[in-house]
């Protein structure tokens, strides 16, 4: 199954805001990219907090 959240790695500045607001802690930040693990509850908090618009819904 595809992730509910899509990360545009070209836009992502790896600020960590999405990691901080995720209530279920499924967003992992690596040195050069983000990974969204299984367990997303589709609250959209990460999308709302992203200053660069790098996160979007996979609809």
C-alpha positions in Angstrom: 0.0 0.0 0.0 1.3 3.5 -0.8 1.8 6.0 1.9 -0.9 8.5 2.6 1.7 11.3 2.7 3.9 12.0 -0.2 7.2 13.8 0.4 8.6 16.0 -2.4 12.3 15.6 -1.6 13.2 18.5 -3.9 11.2 20.9 -1.7 11.9 19.4 1.7 14.4 21.3 3.8 14.6 18.7 6.5 13.5 21.2 9.1 12.0 18.5 11.3 8.7 20.3 11.9 6.7 17.3 10.6 8.6 14.9 12.8 7.8 17.1 15.9 4.1 17.3 15.3 3.3 13.7 14.3 1.2 12.3 17.1 2.0 8.7 16.2 5.7 9.3 15.5 5.7 7.6 12.1 7.9 10.2 10.3 11.6 9.5 10.5 14.2 12.0 9.4 17.4 10.8 8.0 20.4 12.8 7.0 19.2 13.4 3.5 15.5 12.4 3.4 12.2 11.7 5.3 10.5 8.4 5.6 6.8 7.9 6.4 6.3 4.6 8.1 3.1 2.6 8.4 0.7 3.7 11.0 -0.2 7.2 9.7 -3.6 8.3 11.2 -4.2 10.9 8.4 -4.4 13.9 10.8 -2.6 16.1 8.2 -0.7 18.0 11.0 2.6 17.4 9.1 1.2 18.9 5.9 -0.1 22.0 7.8 3.2 22.6 9.5 5.5 22.2 6.5 7.0 25.6 5.6 8.1 24.5 2.1 5.0 22.7 1.0 6.9 19.4 0.6 4.2 17.2 2.0 1.0 16.3 0.3 -1.8 13.7 0.4 -1.6 10.7 -1.8 -5.2 10.7 -3.1 
